[in-house]
Structures are given as C-alpha cells and as structure tokens.
Amino acid sequence: MSGRTVRLRSTDADATVHARHGLGPHPRTLEVAGLGLEQACMTITAEMAEPTC
C-alpha cells in the first residue's frame, strides 16, 4: 500500500476482483494487468526452487 494505491498479486485475478468487490467501499479505479515476460519467468523459476516437503 502506497498512499492511496494498493497493489495485489494473485494467481486468480477473477476471484480476487470478485472478493474485493464484496468488501466495499468500492475503489474509484481498478486496474488488472498480467505479468510481464520477465516477471512471469522470475515467478516460475522461484516456484521451481521452493522445497516441496
């Protein structure tokens, strides 16, 4: 959270937006964006490096 901006990361954007909408008060603007190629690659590599115990 930065000032009046909140950034969320989610693996299911549809569910996140739906859940957020139910919380109220509703945001003035809402932007949903996908990961860039570099961010997606870093996320996948980090997940592969995590132990699976």
PQR file of N, CA, C, O and H, with PARSE charges and radii, in Angstrom:
ATOM      1  N   MET A   1       0.854  -1.165   0.000 -0.4000 1.5000
ATOM      2  CA  MET A   1       0.000   0.000   0.000 -0.0000 2.0000
ATOM      3  C   MET A   1       0.897   1.223   0.000  0.5500 1.7000
ATOM      4  O   MET A   1       1.824   1.324   0.803 -0.5500 1.4000
ATOM      5  N   SER A   2       0.624   2.136  -0.886 -0.4000 1.5000
ATOM      6  CA  SER A   2       1.427   3.346  -1.009 -0.0000 2.0000
ATOM      7  C   SER A   2       0.493   4.536  -1.188  0.5500 1.7000
ATOM      8  O   SER A   2      -0.050   4.737  -2.274 -0.5500 1.4000
ATOM      9  H   SER A   2      -0.130   2.054  -1.538  0.4000 1.0000
ATOM     10  N   GLY A   3       0.301   5.325  -0.136 -0.4000 1.5000
ATOM     11  CA  GLY A   3      -0.630   6.439  -0.234 -0.0000 2.0000
ATOM     12  C   GLY A   3      -2.034   5.911  -0.453  0.5500 1.7000
ATOM     13  O   GLY A   3      -2.604   5.253   0.417 -0.5500 1.4000
ATOM     14  H   GLY A   3       0.742   5.161   0.747  0.4000 1.0000
ATOM     15  N   ARG A   4      -2.581   6.201  -1.606 -0.4000 1.5000
ATOM     16  CA  ARG A   4      -3.924   5.732  -1.929 -0.0000 2.0000
ATOM     17  C   ARG A   4      -3.897   4.604  -2.955  0.5500 1.7000
ATOM     18  O   ARG A   4      -4.923   4.275  -3.550 -0.5500 1.4000
ATOM     19  H   ARG A   4      -2.117   6.736  -2.313  0.4000 1.0000
ATOM     20  N   THR A   5      -2.728   4.016  -3.158 -0.4000 1.5000
ATOM     21  CA  THR A   5      -2.585   2.938  -4.135 -0.0000 2.0000
ATOM     22  C   THR A   5      -2.338   1.627  -3.411  0.5500 1.7000
ATOM     23  O   THR A   5      -1.495   1.555  -2.517 -0.5500 1.4000
ATOM     24  H   THR A   5      -1.895   4.283  -2.674  0.4000 1.0000
ATOM     25  N   VAL A   6      -3.061   0.604  -3.789 -0.4000 1.5000
ATOM     26  CA  VAL A   6      -2.868  -0.734  -3.239 -0.0000 2.0000
ATOM     27  C   VAL A   6      -2.568  -1.657  -4.403  0.5500 1.7000
ATOM     28  O   VAL A   6      -3.285  -1.653  -5.404 -0.5500 1.4000
ATOM     29  H   VAL A   6      -3.746   0.663  -4.516  0.4000 1.0000
ATOM     30  N   ARG A   7      -1.517  -2.447  -4.280 -0.4000 1.5000
ATOM     31  CA  ARG A   7      -1.165  -3.417  -5.321 -0.0000 2.0000
ATOM     32  C   ARG A   7      -1.309  -4.812  -4.741  0.5500 1.7000
ATOM     33  O   ARG A   7      -0.844  -5.098  -3.638 -0.5500 1.4000
ATOM     34  H   ARG A   7      -0.935  -2.451  -3.467  0.4000 1.0000
ATOM     35  N   LEU A   8      -1.956  -5.664  -5.502 -0.4000 1.5000
ATOM     36  CA  LEU A   8      -2.155  -7.049  -5.092 -0.0000 2.0000
ATOM     37  C   LEU A   8      -1.595  -7.973  -6.154  0.5500 1.7000
ATOM     38  O   LEU A   8      -1.629  -7.661  -7.345 -0.5500 1.4000
ATOM     39  H   LEU A   8      -2.333  -5.431  -6.398  0.4000 1.0000
ATOM     40  N   ARG A   9      -1.084  -9.105  -5.720 -0.4000 1.5000
ATOM     41  CA  ARG A   9      -0.677 -10.155  -6.652 -0.0000 2.0000
ATOM     42  C   ARG A   9      -1.592 -11.330  -6.408  0.5500 1.7000
ATOM     43  O   ARG A   9      -1.898 -11.664  -5.263 -0.5500 1.4000
ATOM     44  H   ARG A   9      -1.056  -9.358  -4.753  0.4000 1.0000
ATOM     45  N   SER A  10      -2.023 -11.948  -7.471 -0.4000 1.5000
ATOM     46  CA  SER A  10      -2.956 -13.055  -7.338 -0.0000 2.0000
ATOM     47  C   SER A  10      -2.740 -14.052  -8.466  0.5500 1.7000
ATOM     48  O   SER A  10      -2.354 -13.686  -9.576 -0.5500 1.4000
ATOM     49  H   SER A  10      -1.775 -11.677  -8.401  0.4000 1.0000
ATOM     50  N   THR A  11      -2.993 -15.300  -8.166 -0.4000 1.5000
ATOM     51  CA  THR A  11      -2.934 -16.320  -9.209 -0.0000 2.0000
ATOM     52  C   THR A  11      -4.294 -16.470  -9.882  0.5500 1.7000
ATOM     53  O   THR A  11      -4.414 -17.155 -10.897 -0.5500 1.4000
ATOM     54  H   THR A  11      -3.307 -15.598  -7.264  0.4000 1.0000
ATOM     55  N   ASP A  12      -5.317 -15.833  -9.318 -0.4000 1.5000
ATOM     56  CA  ASP A  12      -6.664 -15.887  -9.892 -0.0000 2.0000
ATOM     57  C   ASP A  12      -7.280 -14.490  -9.826  0.5500 1.7000
ATOM     58  O   ASP A  12      -7.970 -14.145  -8.867 -0.5500 1.4000
ATOM     59  H   ASP A  12      -5.219 -15.276  -8.493  0.4000 1.0000
ATOM     60  N   ALA A  13      -7.017 -13.693 -10.865 -0.4000 1.5000
ATOM     61  CA  ALA A  13      -7.469 -12.299 -10.884 -0.0000 2.0000
ATOM     62  C   ALA A  13      -8.982 -12.191 -10.796  0.5500 1.7000
ATOM     63  O   ALA A  13      -9.494 -11.297 -10.122 -0.5500 1.4000
ATOM     64  H   ALA A  13      -6.456 -13.973 -11.645  0.4000 1.0000
ATOM     65  N   ASP A  14      -9.710 -13.082 -11.462 -0.4000 1.5000
ATOM     66  CA  ASP A  14     -11.179 -13.020 -11.426 -0.0000 2.0000
ATOM     67  C   ASP A  14     -11.699 -13.183 -10.003  0.5500 1.7000
ATOM     68  O   ASP A  14     -12.560 -12.418  -9.567 -0.5500 1.4000
ATOM     69  H   ASP A  14      -9.294 -13.808 -12.009  0.4000 1.0000
ATOM     70  N   ALA A  15     -11.187 -14.166  -9.281 -0.4000 1.5000
ATOM     71  CA  ALA A  15     -11.627 -14.403  -7.904 -0.0000 2.0000
ATOM     72  C   ALA A  15     -11.233 -13.248  -6.993  0.5500 1.7000
ATOM     73  O   ALA A  15     -11.987 -12.872  -6.096 -0.5500 1.4000
ATOM     74  H   ALA A  15     -10.488 -14.787  -9.635  0.4000 1.0000
ATOM     75  N   THR A  16     -10.054 -12.689  -7.224 -0.4000 1.5000
ATOM     76  CA  THR A  16      -9.585 -11.568  -6.410 -0.0000 2.0000
ATOM     77  C   THR A  16     -10.477 -10.353  -6.601  0.5500 1.7000
ATOM     78  O   THR A  16     -10.879  -9.721  -5.624 -0.5500 1.4000
ATOM     79  H   THR A  16      -9.440 -12.995  -7.953  0.4000 1.0000
ATOM     80  N   VAL A  17     -10.790 -10.020  -7.842 -0.4000 1.5000
ATOM     81  CA  VAL A  17     -11.656  -8.864  -8.113 -0.0000 2.0000
ATOM     82  C   VAL A  17     -13.041  -9.102  -7.524  0.5500 1.7000
ATOM     83  O   VAL A  17     -13.629  -8.190  -6.943 -0.5500 1.4000
ATOM     84  H   VAL A  17     -10.463 -10.533  -8.636  0.4000 1.0000
ATOM     85  N   HIS A  18     -13.562 -10.300  -7.666 -0.4000 1.5000
ATOM     86  CA  HIS A  18     -14.884 -10.627  -7.124 -0.0000 2.0000
ATOM     87  C   HIS A  18     -14.889 -10.478  -5.594  0.5500 1.7000
ATOM     88  O   HIS A  18     -15.812  -9.889  -5.031 -0.5500 1.4000
ATOM     89  H   HIS A  18     -13.084 -11.041  -8.138  0.4000 1.0000
ATOM     90  N   ALA A  19     -13.863 -11.009  -4.928 -0.4000 1.5000
ATOM     91  CA  ALA A  19     -13.782 -10.911  -3.470 -0.0000 2.0000
ATOM     92  C   ALA A  19     -13.600  -9.462  -3.030  0.5500 1.7000
ATOM     93  O   ALA A  19     -14.209  -9.028  -2.053 -0.5500 1.4000
ATOM     94  H   ALA A  19     -13.113 -11.487  -5.385  0.4000 1.0000
ATOM     95  N   ARG A  20     -12.776  -8.723  -3.739 -0.4000 1.5000
ATOM     96  CA  ARG A  20     -12.547  -7.315  -3.392 -0.0000 2.0000
ATOM     97  C   ARG A  20     -13.829  -6.508  -3.536  0.5500 1.7000
ATOM     98  O   ARG A  20     -14.112  -5.638  -2.712 -0.5500 1.4000
ATOM     99  H   ARG A  20     -12.281  -9.075  -4.533  0.4000 1.0000
ATOM    100  N   HIS A  21     -14.595  -6.786  -4.562 -0.4000 1.5000
ATOM    101  CA  HIS A  21     -15.840  -6.064  -4.803 -0.0000 2.0000
ATOM    102  C   HIS A  21     -16.818  -6.265  -3.645  0.5500 1.7000
ATOM    103  O   HIS A  21     -17.575  -5.353  -3.310 -0.5500 1.4000
ATOM    104  H   HIS A  21     -14.365  -7.493  -5.231  0.4000 1.0000
ATOM    105  N   GLY A  22     -16.809  -7.439  -3.038 -0.4000 1.5000
ATOM    106  CA  GLY A  22     -17.709  -7.737  -1.937 -0.0000 2.0000
ATOM    107  C   GLY A  22     -17.326  -7.079  -0.627  0.5500 1.7000
ATOM    108  O   GLY A  22     -18.133  -7.051   0.302 -0.5500 1.4000
ATOM    109  H   GLY A  22     -16.194  -8.179  -3.310  0.4000 1.0000
ATOM    110  N   LEU A  23     -16.113  -6.547  -0.527 -0.4000 1.5000
ATOM    111  CA  LEU A  23     -15.652  -5.951   0.725 -0.0000 2.0000
ATOM    112  C   LEU A  23     -16.153  -4.533   0.940  0.5500 1.7000
ATOM    113  O   LEU A  23     -16.385  -4.136   2.082 -0.5500 1.4000
ATOM    114  H   LEU A  23     -15.458  -6.570  -1.282  0.4000 1.0000
ATOM    115  N   GLY A  24     -16.332  -3.737  -0.156 -0.4000 1.5000
ATOM    116  CA  GLY A  24     -16.713  -2.337  -0.055 -0.0000 2.0000
ATOM    117  C   GLY A  24     -15.749  -1.598   0.871  0.5500 1.7000
ATOM    118  O   GLY A  24     -15.085  -2.290   1.643 -0.5500 1.4000
ATOM    119  H   GLY A  24     -16.143  -4.060  -1.083  0.4000 1.0000
ATOM    120  N   PRO A  25     -15.605  -0.338   0.882 -0.5600 1.5000
ATOM    121  CA  PRO A  25     -16.114   0.553  -0.155  0.2800 2.0000
ATOM    122  C   PRO A  25     -15.393   0.285  -1.479  0.5500 1.7000
ATOM    123  O   PRO A  25     -14.254  -0.181  -1.499 -0.5500 1.4000
ATOM    124  N   HIS A  26     -16.057   0.580  -2.542 -0.4000 1.5000
ATOM    125  CA  HIS A  26     -15.539   0.253  -3.863 -0.0000 2.0000
ATOM    126  C   HIS A  26     -14.499   1.273  -4.316  0.5500 1.7000
ATOM    127  O   HIS A  26     -14.671   2.474  -4.108 -0.5500 1.4000
ATOM    128  H   HIS A  26     -16.983   0.959  -2.526  0.4000 1.0000
ATOM    129  N   PRO A  27     -13.423   0.796  -4.931 -0.5600 1.5000
ATOM    130  CA  PRO A  27     -12.378   1.717  -5.410  0.2800 2.0000
ATOM    131  C   PRO A  27     -12.887   2.575  -6.568  0.5500 1.7000
ATOM    132  O   PRO A  27     -13.763   2.163  -7.329 -0.5500 1.4000
ATOM    133  N   ARG A  28     -12.322   3.765  -6.682 -0.4000 1.5000
ATOM    134  CA  ARG A  28     -12.682   4.636  -7.816 -0.0000 2.0000
ATOM    135  C   ARG A  28     -12.201   4.050  -9.130  0.5500 1.7000
ATOM    136  O   ARG A  28     -12.914   4.071 -10.133 -0.5500 1.4000
ATOM    137  H   ARG A  28     -11.611   4.099  -6.063  0.4000 1.0000
ATOM    138  N   THR A  29     -10.993   3.531  -9.111 -0.4000 1.5000
ATOM    139  CA  THR A  29     -10.440   2.908 -10.315 -0.0000 2.0000
ATOM    140  C   THR A  29      -9.859   1.553  -9.937  0.5500 1.7000
ATOM    141  O   THR A  29      -9.421   1.338  -8.806 -0.5500 1.4000
ATOM    142  H   THR A  29     -10.414   3.515  -8.296  0.4000 1.0000
ATOM    143  N   LEU A  30      -9.864   0.663 -10.888 -0.4000 1.5000
ATOM    144  CA  LEU A  30      -9.327  -0.667 -10.679 -0.0000 2.0000
ATOM    145  C   LEU A  30      -8.621  -1.078 -11.957  0.5500 1.7000
ATOM    146  O   LEU A  30      -9.200  -1.027 -13.042 -0.5500 1.4000
ATOM    147  H   LEU A  30     -10.219   0.838 -11.806  0.4000 1.0000
ATOM    148  N   GLU A  31      -7.379  -1.482 -11.822 -0.4000 1.5000
ATOM    149  CA  GLU A  31      -6.603  -1.915 -12.984 -0.0000 2.0000
ATOM    150  C   GLU A  31      -6.152  -3.346 -12.754  0.5500 1.7000
ATOM    151  O   GLU A  31      -5.572  -3.660 -11.715 -0.5500 1.4000
ATOM    152  H   GLU A  31      -6.909  -1.523 -10.940  0.4000 1.0000
ATOM    153  N   VAL A  32      -6.415  -4.197 -13.703 -0.4000 1.5000
ATOM    154  CA  VAL A  32      -5.972  -5.589 -13.647 -0.0000 2.0000
ATOM    155  C   VAL A  32      -5.006  -5.783 -14.805  0.5500 1.7000
ATOM    156  O   VAL A  32      -5.347  -5.535 -15.961 -0.5500 1.4000
ATOM    157  H   VAL A  32      -6.886  -3.941 -14.547  0.4000 1.0000
ATOM    158  N   ALA A  33      -3.793  -6.233 -14.480 -0.4000 1.5000
ATOM    159  CA  ALA A  33      -2.770  -6.397 -15.513 -0.0000 2.0000
ATOM    160  C   ALA A  33      -2.053  -7.725 -15.319  0.5500 1.7000
ATOM    161  O   ALA A  33      -1.901  -8.203 -14.195 -0.5500 1.4000
ATOM    162  H   ALA A  33      -3.517  -6.435 -13.540  0.4000 1.0000
ATOM    163  N   GLY A  34      -1.625  -8.303 -16.405 -0.4000 1.5000
ATOM    164  CA  GLY A  34      -0.852  -9.530 -16.350 -0.0000 2.0000
ATOM    165  C   GLY A  34       0.611  -9.227 -16.078  0.5500 1.7000
ATOM    166  O   GLY A  34       1.054  -8.083 -16.183 -0.5500 1.4000
ATOM    167  H   GLY A  34      -1.749  -7.914 -17.318  0.4000 1.0000
ATOM    168  N   LEU A  35       1.339 -10.247 -15.733 -0.4000 1.5000
ATOM    169  CA  LEU A  35       2.772 -10.095 -15.518 -0.0000 2.0000
ATOM    170  C   LEU A  35       3.479  -9.871 -16.848  0.5500 1.7000
ATOM    171  O   LEU A  35       3.060 -10.389 -17.883 -0.5500 1.4000
ATOM    172  H   LEU A  35       0.979 -11.176 -15.647  0.4000 1.0000
ATOM    173  N   GLY A  36       4.531  -9.111 -16.806 -0.4000 1.5000
ATOM    174  CA  GLY A  36       5.393  -9.001 -17.967 -0.0000 2.0000
ATOM    175  C   GLY A  36       6.173 -10.296 -18.118  0.5500 1.7000
ATOM    176  O   GLY A  36       6.208 -11.104 -17.190 -0.5500 1.4000
ATOM    177  H   GLY A  36       4.872  -8.691 -15.964  0.4000 1.0000
ATOM    178  N   LEU A  37       6.785 -10.504 -19.242 -0.4000 1.5000
ATOM    179  CA  LEU A  37       7.520 -11.742 -19.502 -0.0000 2.0000
ATOM    180  C   LEU A  37       8.615 -11.972 -18.467  0.5500 1.7000
ATOM    181  O   LEU A  37       8.771 -13.088 -17.972 -0.5500 1.4000
ATOM    182  H   LEU A  37       6.757  -9.847 -19.996  0.4000 1.0000
ATOM    183  N   GLU A  38       9.369 -10.939 -18.136 -0.4000 1.5000
ATOM    184  CA  GLU A  38      10.453 -11.091 -17.155 -0.0000 2.0000
ATOM    185  C   GLU A  38       9.897 -11.458 -15.785  0.5500 1.7000
ATOM    186  O   GLU A  38      10.436 -12.344 -15.121 -0.5500 1.4000
ATOM    187  H   GLU A  38       9.242 -10.032 -18.538  0.4000 1.0000
ATOM    188  N   GLN A  39       8.827 -10.792 -15.348 -0.4000 1.5000
ATOM    189  CA  GLN A  39       8.233 -11.086 -14.050 -0.0000 2.0000
ATOM    190  C   GLN A  39       7.669 -12.501 -14.015  0.5500 1.7000
ATOM    191  O   GLN A  39       7.823 -13.204 -13.016 -0.5500 1.4000
ATOM    192  H   GLN A  39       8.389 -10.072 -15.887  0.4000 1.0000
ATOM    193  N   ALA A  40       7.029 -12.916 -15.076 -0.4000 1.5000
ATOM    194  CA  ALA A  40       6.471 -14.264 -15.136 -0.0000 2.0000
ATOM    195  C   ALA A  40       7.577 -15.308 -15.051  0.5500 1.7000
ATOM    196  O   ALA A  40       7.436 -16.297 -14.333 -0.5500 1.4000
ATOM    197  H   ALA A  40       6.904 -12.345 -15.887  0.4000 1.0000
ATOM    198  N   CYS A  41       8.659 -15.104 -15.763 -0.4000 1.5000
ATOM    199  CA  CYS A  41       9.791 -16.040 -15.750 -0.0000 2.0000
ATOM    200  C   CYS A  41      10.403 -16.117 -14.351  0.5500 1.7000
ATOM    201  O   CYS A  41      10.713 -17.207 -13.871 -0.5500 1.4000
ATOM    202  H   CYS A  41       8.774 -14.301 -16.347  0.4000 1.0000
ATOM    203  N   MET A  42      10.577 -14.970 -13.699 -0.4000 1.5000
ATOM    204  CA  MET A  42      11.139 -14.948 -12.339 -0.0000 2.0000
ATOM    205  C   MET A  42      10.218 -15.668 -11.362  0.5500 1.7000
ATOM    206  O   MET A  42      10.698 -16.384 -10.484 -0.5500 1.4000
ATOM    207  H   MET A  42      10.325 -14.085 -14.090  0.4000 1.0000
ATOM    208  N   THR A  43       8.913 -15.495 -11.496 -0.4000 1.5000
ATOM    209  CA  THR A  43       7.952 -16.152 -10.613 -0.0000 2.0000
ATOM    210  C   THR A  43       7.998 -17.662 -10.789  0.5500 1.7000
ATOM    211  O   THR A  43       8.023 -18.404  -9.807 -0.5500 1.4000
ATOM    212  H   THR A  43       8.522 -14.913 -12.209  0.4000 1.0000
ATOM    213  N   ILE A  44       8.008 -18.115 -12.027 -0.4000 1.5000
ATOM    214  CA  ILE A  44       8.049 -19.554 -12.304 -0.0000 2.0000
ATOM    215  C   ILE A  44       9.339 -20.160 -11.770  0.5500 1.7000
ATOM    216  O   ILE A  44       9.313 -21.231 -11.164 -0.5500 1.4000
ATOM    217  H   ILE A  44       7.988 -17.512 -12.825  0.4000 1.0000
ATOM    218  N   THR A  45      10.469 -19.488 -11.988 -0.4000 1.5000
ATOM    219  CA  THR A  45      11.750 -20.025 -11.514 -0.0000 2.0000
ATOM    220  C   THR A  45      11.808 -20.064 -10.008  0.5500 1.7000
ATOM    221  O   THR A  45      12.353 -21.013  -9.444 -0.5500 1.4000
ATOM    222  H   THR A  45      10.490 -18.618 -12.480  0.4000 1.0000
ATOM    223  N   ALA A  46      11.265 -19.067  -9.333 -0.4000 1.5000
ATOM    224  CA  ALA A  46      11.258 -19.045  -7.874 -0.0000 2.0000
ATOM    225  C   ALA A  46      10.386 -20.171  -7.330  0.5500 1.7000
ATOM    226  O   ALA A  46      10.743 -20.803  -6.336 -0.5500 1.4000
ATOM    227  H   ALA A  46      10.823 -18.295  -9.791  0.4000 1.0000
ATOM    228  N   GLU A  47       9.251 -20.427  -7.969 -0.4000 1.5000
ATOM    229  CA  GLU A  47       8.366 -21.508  -7.535 -0.0000 2.0000
ATOM    230  C   GLU A  47       9.041 -22.858  -7.713  0.5500 1.7000
ATOM    231  O   GLU A  47       8.845 -23.757  -6.895 -0.5500 1.4000
ATOM    232  H   GLU A  47       8.961 -19.914  -8.776  0.4000 1.0000
ATOM    233  N   MET A  48       9.821 -23.013  -8.752 -0.4000 1.5000
ATOM    234  CA  MET A  48      10.512 -24.285  -9.008 -0.0000 2.0000
ATOM    235  C   MET A  48      11.619 -24.512  -7.990  0.5500 1.7000
ATOM    236  O   MET A  48      11.959 -25.659  -7.698 -0.5500 1.4000
ATOM    237  H   MET A  48       9.980 -22.282  -9.417  0.4000 1.0000
ATOM    238  N   ALA A  49      12.188 -23.441  -7.444 -0.4000 1.5000
ATOM    239  CA  ALA A  49      13.289 -23.564  -6.493 -0.0000 2.0000
ATOM    240  C   ALA A  49      12.815 -23.832  -5.070  0.5500 1.7000
ATOM    241  O   ALA A  49      13.618 -24.220  -4.221 -0.5500 1.4000
ATOM    242  H   ALA A  49      11.912 -22.510  -7.681  0.4000 1.0000
ATOM    243  N   GLU A  50      11.521 -23.633  -4.791 -0.4000 1.5000
ATOM    244  CA  GLU A  50      10.987 -23.849  -3.443 -0.0000 2.0000
ATOM    245  C   GLU A  50      10.943 -25.342  -3.140  0.5500 1.7000
ATOM    246  O   GLU A  50      10.609 -26.156  -4.001 -0.5500 1.4000
ATOM    247  H   GLU A  50      10.869 -23.319  -5.480  0.4000 1.0000
ATOM    248  N   PRO A  51      11.289 -25.692  -1.886 -0.5600 1.5000
ATOM    249  CA  PRO A  51      11.205 -27.114  -1.499  0.2800 2.0000
ATOM    250  C   PRO A  51       9.743 -27.571  -1.471  0.5500 1.7000
ATOM    251  O   PRO A  51       8.843 -26.797  -1.145 -0.5500 1.4000
ATOM    252  N   THR A  52       9.530 -28.821  -1.815 -0.4000 1.5000
ATOM    253  CA  THR A  52       8.167 -29.361  -1.879 -0.0000 2.0000
ATOM    254  C   THR A  52       7.919 -30.391  -0.776  0.5500 1.7000
ATOM    255  O   THR A  52       7.244 -31.394  -1.008 -0.5500 1.4000
ATOM    256  H   THR A  52      10.260 -29.450  -2.081  0.4000 1.0000
ATOM    257  N   CYS A  53       8.455 -30.154   0.410 -0.4000 1.5000
ATOM    258  CA  CYS A  53       8.290 -31.109   1.532 -0.0000 2.0000
ATOM    259  C   CYS A  53       6.877 -31.126   2.027  0.5500 1.7000
ATOM    260  O   CYS A  53       6.557 -31.864   2.959 -0.5500 1.4000
ATOM    261  H   CYS A  53       9.004 -29.339   0.598  0.4000 1.0000
TER
END
